[in-house]
Amino acid sequence: MPRVCFQLQVKPERIAEYRERHVEVWSDMLEALASTGWHNYSLFLREDGLLIGYVETPSIEQAQAGMQETEVNGRWQAEMAEFFEDLGDQKPDQGFLVLEEIFHLEDQLDRARQANDDSEEDVR
């Protein structure tokens, strides 16, 4: 399944409250994320407010579009927008910077093992 990593910046003065808001996310928000294709979703927060998100999803665009159709997402994004720097007019779930994946251990192991298997078959 495709993996997506993204970045946002939490305002330094809002970091503690941002952490608190994620201790127990609304159950209807959790269900909406799961039902719209957000799998193995995690957030990581550095003490200076750098926020890194990770999600596995067939399509980040479809996952985002699915969330846009939910009522709970509108409420959540409205509450969360004030926590972030440099969003302009975008909501947090649309204003994040997607990072390019350049290495994944399992993918490279699979390719290396396949190449090894192919070369052993050529010897036979």
N, C-alpha and C positions, 0 to 999 in steps of 0.2 A: 504494500500500500504506500502511496506517495507520502513523504514526510515534509512538513513545512515548519520552518523556524522563523520567528518574527521578533521585531524589536520595537519597544516604545520607551518613553522616558517619563517616569513618575516625578512629579514636583517634590523636591526634597522635604518641604514642610508637610507633605501629605502622605509620606511613606508609611508611618505607623498606622494611620487610619486605613490606608489601602490594604495593608496586611490584614487588619481586623476584618475588613469587608469580605476577605476571601477565606476566613476560617470556616464559615458556614454559608456558602452561596445558596441563594434561594433554590428550593427543590424544583420549582417549575423552570428555572433557568438551566439547572443541571439536566433535566429531562429534555428540554428544547435542544441543548447542545448535542446530546447523545442521539436524538432522533433526526438531526439534520446533518450528521456525518462528521462530527468532531469526536475522534477516537484517540485514546491515549494522550489526552490534552493535559499539558502541564504549564505552569508559569514559574519562572525563576526570577527572583528580585535581588539585585545587588544593593549594598547599603547606600550607595549614592543615587539610587532610583532607577538604574538601568534595569528594564524589564525585558526578559527574553521568554517568548512563548514557543511551545512545541506542540504540534498536532499531527496526527496521521489521519488523512482523509482522501477519498478518491478524487476530490476536486475542491480546492480551497474556495474557488469562485462559487461553486454550487453550495458549499457549506455556509458561506457568508450570505448568499441569496436566501437560503432556507431560513436562516436566523432573522433576516430582514422581514420575513413574513410572520414572525411570531410577535405577539403582543408583549411578552415578557422581555424580549430583547430591547424593545424601544424604551421600556422603563429602566432596564439595567444600564444601557448605554447613556441615557440621560443623566443617571446618577454618577456614572464612572467618568464621564467626559472631563469633569472639573479636576480630576486627579493628574491629568497628563499635560505635558508641555508640547508645544509645536504641532497641534492637530489642525489648526486653522478652523475651517468649517466642517471638518470630517468628524465622524464618531470614532471612538477608539477601535471598534472592530473593522473599520474601513481605513483607518489612518495609520496602520502599522507598516513598518518597513520589513518586507520579506527578505530574508537572507538566503544566499545561494549555498546549497549543500555541495561541498567539494570532496567529501570523504564519508564513506559509510563502511564499517568493518565487514559486516555480513555480505554486502554486495561484492566487495573485492575478494573476500574469501571464496564465495561461490564461483566467481569468474576464474580465480586461480585454480580452484579444485577442478572445474570443468576443463580448463586448459590442460591440466595435468592428466586428467582422464583421457582426453582426446589424444595427447601425445603418447600415452601408453597403448592406446588402441592402434595408433599408427605403427608402433614397433612390432605388434603382433602380426 
